[in-house]
Amino acid sequence: MNIRLQRQIDRVAGQLICRMLSLVSRLEKSDRSPGSPDRILVIMLSEMGSLVLAQPMFDDLKKRYPRAAIYALLFKKNRECLELFDTVPHENILTVNGDSLFPLVRDSLSVLIRLRKQKIDAVIDCELFSRISSIFSFLSGARIRVGFHAHTQEGLYRGDFINRPVLYNPYHHISSQFVTLAHAIHSGAIGRPIVKRHTNGDRYSLSQLLVDPKALEELHRRLTRDFPEFQGKRVVLIYPGGGLLPIRAWPVGYFCAVAKDLLNNGYAVGIIGLAGDRSLARRITSHLRSAACLDLTGYTRSVRELILLFHLASLLITNDGGPGHFASLTPMPAIILYGPETPVLYGPLGDQAVNLYLPLSCSPCLTAYNHRNSPCDGNNVCLKSISPEEVLSKAYALLRTRHYGGVSAAGTV
């Protein structure tokens, strides 16, 4: 389902349903009891990258409620990402197909029936940009409903039935705000906002994912068989796609300039992305006409394989999105390009990434206050002002100081 249609459905149907459910919620008895829940549902539908940034929250929930069963509800395409961490039992991961309207409605009914049977005690709605998650929150039957709330701020109307409303704070990293959501479950406070915790400049880091050496060796063999041009070279990966939000994409010509310089200096360049990014990859490869610049879009068959590929590469240069967050789970450094969104809120956890961001008067423009519907006319000067020369300077500095990765003739990493 394209993002424009999603916004239209959310604005019309979502707003109406939220108002109706808010009226129903007034008939409920007040539930301010701070008792420990037995079954907690986390709703995080849309973004793979957010699932990575939410891991500190899942860890906090497990420490606070060690006996509670943790469930998660997300879009089907994001399931594998959560399975990487083993923070939620696989059988407790519930999914809906968000690719089109009919499968979404069908799966939603099935999921809600299961949630009712499970008797969920508390639900944490981690979403900011849609109303469907808040609707799931109410219909789950949970008596404790945690979620971001606009209070007196502008933002999406998401219903008045969140009885543990948490103030969204655009000055705190989203991983810290997710942890605040976890704290709100146990809050019996009556004041507003109900959570006023000391963040102490929360800085979270993630453990690198362990990889299967046999699987890594198998991907190495497949890569050198399919792309012998990579043999013996250090590989720099680039992700030029913008996903559902093309405004987040650095100009293709800039990626071409960076790739050309890397190729001239003896590096191999691999273009990653989904199968739908192949036309973009072809534009780059046809422009460069180098045997060492190869199209890897759609090549990795899963997120796990993408993680393995990152273990074989020396550097990632990427637009803001999931790949930069996945890179934080590996030893590979990354250069991540921001503009419409900011690393202050969405930067990867850890210190091996270089976040390039030019804060213009209008940046960031994709926010919780505008449904991620940027007012920009498409001329994303915030990204265009980050020059290929600046990216190359950072890239060579990382490549010199971190001699990591490379597809060698011996097959070592």
Buried (B, 14 or more C-beta within 10 A) or exposed (E): EEBEEBBEBBBEEBBEBBEEBBEEBEEEEEEEEEEBBBBBBBBBBBBBBBBBBBBBBBBBBBEBBEEBBBBBBBBBEBBBBBBBBEBBEEEBBBBBBBEEEEBBEEBBEEBBEBBEEBEBBBBBBBBBBBBBBBBBBBBBBBBBBBBBBBEEEEBBBBBBBBBBBBBBBBEBBBBBBBBBBBBBBBBEBEEEBBBEEEEEEBEBEBEBBEBEEEBBBEBBEEBBEEBEBBBEBBBBBBBBBBBBBEBBBBBBEBBBBBBBBBBEEEBBBBBBBEEEBBEBBEBBBEBBEBEBBBBBBBBBEEBBBBBBBBBBBBBBBBBBBBBBBBBBBBEBBBBBBBBBBBBBBBBBBBEBBBBBBBEBEBBBBBBBBBBBBBEBEEEBEBBBEBEBEEBBEBBBEBBEEBEBBBBBEEEEB
